[in-house]
Amino acid sequence: MAEIYLAGGCLWGVQEFVRHLPGVTNTEAGRANGASNTTQSDYDGYAECVRIEFEPSIVSVEELVGYLFEIIDPYSLNKQGDDIGPKYRTGVYSLEAHHLVAAREYIEKREDRARIVVEVLPLTNYVKSDLEHQDRLTLHPNDYCHIPLDLLHKYRKPSKG
């Protein structure tokens, strides 16, 4: 099992999207790479993100970054949809150097790489979001989300029964 942190604007939609991807075994809404250690009420400098546990034999880091690029505007700095500000920046964070290398390689292979503003950085700190933000769109499917509905549910497996 491996772990990576993806930021793609508001964390609700990102978590709902990635939880359905092949090889993803667990997700958790949180905040990454803030200015300091924090409490739930002070997210100074943090990016809204999703901690993703995944099985590398099923899905690679490059594939996960590719999935992220399906739901973000990689040229938009500190803005996704109607969400504006540094906490909505896009990024890939990890404690594993080889994850960051894979993410950078994915971006470097793209023809539009010079315009991309997605951060690829070591994870310096992480704070789990409160319960209200965990699985928010699963529990409240009509809440706002910057990801178009067809993309949000693109990889959702049909429900049984």
Buried (B, 14 or more C-beta within 10 A) or exposed (E): EBBBBBBBBBBBBBBBBBBBBEBBEEBBBBBBBBEEEBEEEEBEBBBBBBBBBBEBEEBBBBBBBEBBBEBBBBEBEBBBBEBEEBBBBBBBBBEBEEBBBBBBEBBEEEEEEEEBEBBBBEBEBBBEBEEEBBBBBEEEEEEEBBBEEEEBBBBEEEEEE
